[in-house]
């Protein structure tokens, strides 16, 4: 079914969860509806909600993006997709994702994703979490490189999801932005939701989901004027770091979606790398922490800037 506009909740669906009700009203698979909700693309009476939100008769449900209806077939193993495993035990796998690799199948990416490669090496994850994106508990944008935790067991999945919800997972990113920030440290606290102007993008919106990004200035370059930052995710919204930094006037270098693609620095992707990942081992509670150095393309940009500014 095509979504033709806001839907008013009938009495028969009062008290139902929004994901179930929207699936019933539209005919879309419930999993596809839940992805939309997680991305902040579903509102009730103008407010972004979680999938467990209970509806009231007369409430207005709106959808700000198209669902992925690519089919119900689960992803298949593909040994041709390289997987850089940095750690693996019975419950969790930590991988280093290169820039340009999509994490899981979706619209426009039926195969060739990280999940397809993981299934070839760890077939047991097919029974973990969402069948459409097995083992996946958090994501990196296609063009973002760096560390990603993948659940290998049901216990691993439950624990990692809980740790992310409690915001106890340490996630540090390295980035390069345009300009010089007014303070050496800070926190950007601004809700993020689907852009009303361009639905494939996110934006700071009062009706969006809570989002907090901490930053620390590591280095400042004068020619061209830009700053190397370490960013700490306190929440995990889609495009969060990119949106937040653009919102304060310092877009990520190389980011065409949010105003960061500029002539002085030629870069084929946003300068954004998930450099540090820390969490508790899902069963033993042992603290685990991993670091990943900048990949060659981003390291080369910093080296050229250092040479130019020396």
SEDO-13256 format. One line per 8 residues: number of its first residue (from 1); their letters; for each residue x negated, y, z negated of C-alpha. Coordinates in pm, whole numbers, plus 50000, padded with zeros to 5 digits. Each point is the difference from the previous one (the first is absolute). Example, Ala and Ser with C-alpha at 12.3 -4.5 7.8 and 13.67 -1.06 7.14 Angstrom:
% SEDO-13256
1	as	48770:49550:49220 | 49863:50344:50066 .
//
This chain:
% SEDO-13256
1	xxxxxxxx	50000:50000:50000 | 49886:50357:50073 | 50017:50247:49713 | 50240:50273:50108 | 49979:50230:49703 | 50059:50018:49624 | 50217:49724:49852 | 50253:50052:49721 .
9	xxxxxxxx	50006:49719:49742 | 50342:49827:49988 | 50157:49879:49677 | 49921:49639:50092 | 49625:50071:49978 | 50006:50214:49686 | 49746:49861:49753 | 49798:49818:50266 .
17	xxxxxxxx	49629:50053:50047 | 49921:50241:50281 | 49788:49746:50192 | 50279:49741:50002 | 50271:50253:50085 | 49807:50163:50283 | 49918:49660:50147 | 50370:49909:49986 .
25	xxxxxxxx	50115:50329:50154 | 49746:50002:50284 | 49935:49634:50067 | 49624:50058:49959 | 49791:49731:49825 | 49967:50076:49631 | 49620:49978:50020 | 49998:50272:50268 .
33	xxxxxxxx	50222:50220:49783 | 49767:49951:49702 | 49701:50115:50207 | 50190:50318:50092 | 50079:50060:49633 | 49637:49945:49896 | 49894:50255:50262 | 50240:50261:49857 .
41	xxxxxxxx	50218:49993:50311 | 50332:49929:49824 | 50185:50264:49799 | 50315:49989:49789 | 50176:50334:49960 | 49682:50164:50130 | 49761:49830:49756 | 49738:49734:50074 .
49	xxxxxxxx	50082:49681:49805 | 49851:49661:49916 | 50143:49675:50138 | 50162:49917:49665 | 50205:50322:49992 | 50369:49926:49934 | 50245:50180:50224 | 50315:50186:49903 .
57	xxxxxxxx	50316:50026:50209 | 49986:50307:50220 | 49621:50035:49990 | 49839:50086:50334 | 49717:49776:50124 | 49772:50136:50272 | 49707:49841:50185 | 49717:50220:50127 .
65	xxxxxxxx	49813:49744:50213 | 50060:49698:50218 | 49957:49653:49842 | 49757:49744:50133 | 50225:49742:50167 | 49722:49811:50171 | 50151:49665:49912 | 50010:49765:49703 .
73	xxxxxxxx	49717:49771:50113 | 49722:50000:49738 | 49651:50106:50106 | 49773:49727:50137 | 49631:49927:49933 | 49747:50157:50235 | 49637:49902:49944 | 49891:50261:50256 .
81	xxxxxxxx	50075:50278:49749 | 49685:50047:49787 | 50050:50013:49624 | 49725:50148:49784 | 50056:49828:49664 | 49822:50164:49706 | 50153:49782:49726 | 50238:49707:49971 .
89	xxxxxxxx	50128:49781:49718 | 50318:49796:49955 | 50221:50307:49955 | 49858:50294:50191 | 49794:50087:50306 | 49817:50330:50050 | 49926:50095:50359 | 49827:50294:50169 .
97	xxxxxxxx	50226:50119:50281 | 49841:50180:50295 | 50154:50313:50144 | 50236:49925:50288 | 50136:49672:49860 | 50370:49987:49907 | 50067:49825:49667 | 50313:49802:50090 .
105	xxxxxxxx	50231:49946:50299 | 50264:50262:50068 | 50142:50215:50276 | 49749:50007:50286 | 49766:49756:49828 | 50141:49648:50023 | 49657:49840:49960 | 49630:50066:49965 .
113	xxxxxxxx	50041:50136:49647 | 49805:49939:49681 | 50278:49769:49879 | 49962:49782:50310 | 49629:49968:49929 | 50059:49929:49632 | 50247:49721:50082 | 49734:49826:50209 .
121	xxxxxxxx	49758:49999:49707 | 50244:49977:49707 | 50314:49823:50130 | 50140:49966:49647 | 50088:50371:49991 | 50291:49928:50238 | 50203:49908:49690 | 49900:50310:49801 .
129	xxxxxxxx	50219:50312:49989 | 50193:50130:50300 | 49990:49741:50284 | 49968:50284:50254 | 49682:50128:49832 | 49875:49715:49781 | 49765:50084:49717 | 50015:50374:50061 .
137	xxxxxxxx	50051:50210:49687 | 49867:50334:50128 | 49893:50135:50335 | 49746:50218:50176 | 50089:50205:50306 | 49883:49850:50328 | 49713:50248:50036 | 49896:49995:49634 .
145	xxxxxxxx	49714:49768:49914 | 49911:49841:49668 | 50104:49764:49725 | 50334:49824:49974 | 50124:49743:49745 | 50210:49710:50131 | 50192:49756:49779 | 49911:49634:50052 .
153	xxxxxxxx	50248:49849:49752 | 50344:50079:49860 | 49839:50093:49667 | 49757:50226:50183 | 50278:50172:50190 | 50212:50063:49691 | 49707:50134:49801 | 49862:50228:50272 .
161	xxxxxxxx	50345:50146:50071 | 50040:50065:49627 | 49655:50159:49970 | 50076:50229:50292 | 50335:50094:49845 | 49826:50079:49670 | 49739:50204:50190 | 49718:49807:49837 .
169	xxxxxxxx	49831:49913:50331 | 49695:50219:50067 | 49996:50129:50358 | 49733:50250:50103 | 49965:50136:50353 | 49724:50193:50173 | 50113:50269:50240 | 49879:50308:50184 .
177	xxxxxxxx	50233:50300:50028 | 49993:50337:50170 | 49910:50302:49792 | 49880:50049:49644 | 50236:49931:49712 | 50057:50267:49736 | 49925:49765:49709 | 49745:49718:49969 .
185	xxxxxxxx	50266:49768:49856 | 50376:49991:50009 | 50322:49803:50026 | 50251:50044:50279 | 50343:49922:49858 | 50264:50026:50274 | 50278:49760:50108 | 49967:49835:50340 .
193	xxxxxxxx	50277:49885:50232 | 50068:49936:50367 | 49960:50315:50211 | 50335:50125:50129 | 49832:50161:50301 | 49794:49697:50105 | 50119:49673:49852 | 49678:49812:50070 .
201	xxxxxxxx	49823:50233:49757 | 50024:50079:49632 | 50023:50339:49832 | 50015:50166:49661 | 50373:50015:49926 | 50193:50084:49684 | 50219:49693:50055 | 49701:49770:50053 .
209	xxxxxxxx	49838:49750:49766 | 49765:50107:49724 | 49641:50013:50125 | 49675:50095:49823 | 49651:50017:50147 | 49694:50095:49799 | 49692:50135:50175 | 49638:50085:49924 .
217	xxxxxxxx	49772:50201:50228 | 49683:49801:50069 | 49828:50223:50257 | 50067:50318:50198 | 49869:50072:50350 | 49984:50350:50151 | 49961:49919:50373 | 50277:49925:50069 .
225	xxxxxxxx	50157:50073:49665 | 50136:49676:49858 | 49997:49806:49673 | 49934:49641:49909 | 50244:49882:49734 | 50066:49701:49781 | 50376:49950:49966 | 50178:49791:49739 .
233	xxxxxxxx	50345:49862:50074 | 50234:50014:49701 | 50291:49895:50221 | 50002:49823:50336 | 50225:50176:50249 | 49969:49967:50377 | 49727:50235:50134 | 49972:50146:49648 .
241	xxxxxxxx	49644:50134:50006 | 50034:50133:50354 | 50331:50176:49925 | 49889:50145:49667 | 49673:50141:50129 | 50169:50149:50305 | 50263:50156:49774 | 49735:50196:49807 .
249	xxxxxxxx	49837:50120:50323 | 49714:49748:50020 | 50096:49728:50250 | 49785:49690:50039 | 49738:50036:50273 | 50097:49800:50310 | 50368:49967:49904 | 50213:50098:50303 .
257	xxxxxxxx	50332:49945:49821 | 49946:50256:49727 | 49787:50269:50163 | 49650:49863:49943 | 49885:49925:50357 | 49774:50294:50084 | 49713:50059:50244 | 49700:50057:49772 .
265	xxxxxxxx	50002:49636:49882 | 50081:49727:50252 | 50154:49702:49823 | 50231:49737:50145 | 50193:49948:49675 | 50070:50175:49670 | 49699:50011:49769 | 50158:49788:49727 .
273	xxxxxxxx	49848:49693:49834 | 50128:49790:49707 | 49664:49979:49822 | 50085:49859:49656 | 50264:49753:49884 | 50043:49885:49641 | 50263:49782:49833 | 50048:49716:49750 .
281	xxxxxxxx	49968:49639:50114 | 50365:49894:50011 | 49968:49695:49772 | 49697:50057:49774 | 50028:50378:49969 | 49629:50037:50079 | 49924:50349:50137 | 49889:49988:50364 .
289	xxxxxxxx	49849:50294:50187 | 49871:50022:50357 | 49821:50269:50201 | 49969:50030:50377 | 49751:50238:50166 | 50106:50232:50280 | 50018:49825:50338 | 49758:50105:50272 .
297	xxxxxxxx	50230:50247:50180 | 50072:50201:49687 | 49644:49978:49869 | 49878:50137:50334 | 50223:50308:49961 | 49852:50074:49656 | 49646:49948:50128 | 50059:50247:50285 .
305	xxxxxx	50147:50255:49759 | 49703:49963:49765 | 49759:50054:50288 | 50193:50306:50121 | 50010:50155:49653 | 49648:49919:49885 .
//
